[in-house]
Amino acid sequence: MKLLRRVLVSVVLLLAVGYAGVVGYMYVNQRGLQYDAEGPITALADTVLGGAEEIAVPVGDGAVHGWYRAPRAGRPLIVYYKGNSGSFSEEHIRYEQFVADGYGFVAFDYRGFPTSPGTISQQGMLEDAIAVYDWAAAKGFPMVIWGRSLGSGPSTYVASTRDANALLLETPFLSAVTVAAERYPYLPVYWVMQDQFPVNEWIADVAEPVLVAHGTGDVTIGVSNGERVHAIAPNKDELWIEPGAGHGDLWNRGIWGHARPFFERAMAE
């Protein structure tokens, strides 16, 4: 009996040490696990973005780099907050469509992503998001905000502190820590995760109309996140749920056909 007790105690201790090791590893390496900042850079010259220019917006002791194009008269400027993977420049097809329809845009890489040197953190990304918005707002055009995936965090934060005309959230999370908890229910993520991006808290201060787009086939950020974000938005507009669409499918599934009339409605208010 004593031997069995000792064996059980040893097993429990080994499991506890192993669990602590896993938690410790994830805590120390969490930003490397959370962010996917590597990826190719597309040169502006390799796109069909006529009239667009490269920009460097000062932040901290450096700058974030991106592209800017002014809108045609009567159209707003889209401030685009990218997702987690690679460089903003990879999504140039989106910006080309914006410009073709008369919209202006500004898009950029957060610090630590391919075109912008620095270290990735929630605080840095929020500072970058505000700095780019304020830089663009100084141009004097009407402003609409588009946040995709990870960008739903910075974009919602900006909308909660600045006065734009609309906020579009594409595949948003309720919070980054919610996604982590759903993915790793056996880990104490609420206690150890540093960059939690609490969209569920920030959206309470968003006065702009909000459109949420998500797909039922999204395995990166479950569709229930988008549904819950829309449910708590103070000024709801459309909730577009696309059957079967995965995390990166919504552009090809027609999100621009929802975004453009949404922005028109917002501008008419």
Secondary structure, DSSP 8 states (H G I E B T S, - for coil): -HHHHHHHHHHHHHHHHHHHHHHHHHHHTHHHHH-B-------GGGS--TT-EEEEEEETTEEEEEEEE---TT--EEEEE--SBS-GGGGHHHHHHHHHTT-EEEEE--TTSTTS-S---HHHHHHHHHHHHHHHHTT---EEEEEEGGGHHHHHHHHHHS--SEEEEES--S-HHHHHHHH-TTS-HHHH-S----HHHHGGG--S-EEEEEETT-SSS-HHHHHHHHHH-SSEEEEEEETT--TT-TTTTTTHHHHHHHHHHHHH-
